[in-house]
Amino acid sequence: MALTSSDRAVAALGLDRWRRLHRLGMHYNWFIFFQSFARRALTEPLYLPFGLLVVGDAILRFAAWRKRKRPAIVVS
């Protein structure tokens, strides 16, 4: 993702492909982080706050995504 974080890379990939690439990379990093720390958070109290931050981030992202996908209800 660092290699494609420039205006030149965005122009070469196109904005839509660039966004998909970065979204995929972000989710992959999140998954690896979660995979690494989930077990530790359950067994070692030191890792619990970090595990909760990761889960909280996932919940907030899902809620924002869901809110964006819903059509607005117009009451007249």
VENVEN-V513415 format. One record per pair of residues at least 24 apart in sequence whose C-alpha atoms are under 8 Angstrom apart, sorted by sequence separation. I is the first residue (numbers start at 1). J is the second residue. D is the distance in whole Angstrom. If there is no record, write none. Layout:
BEGIN
<<I & J & D> <I & J & D>>
END
This chain:
BEGIN
<<1 & 25 & 7> <30 & 54 & 8>>
END
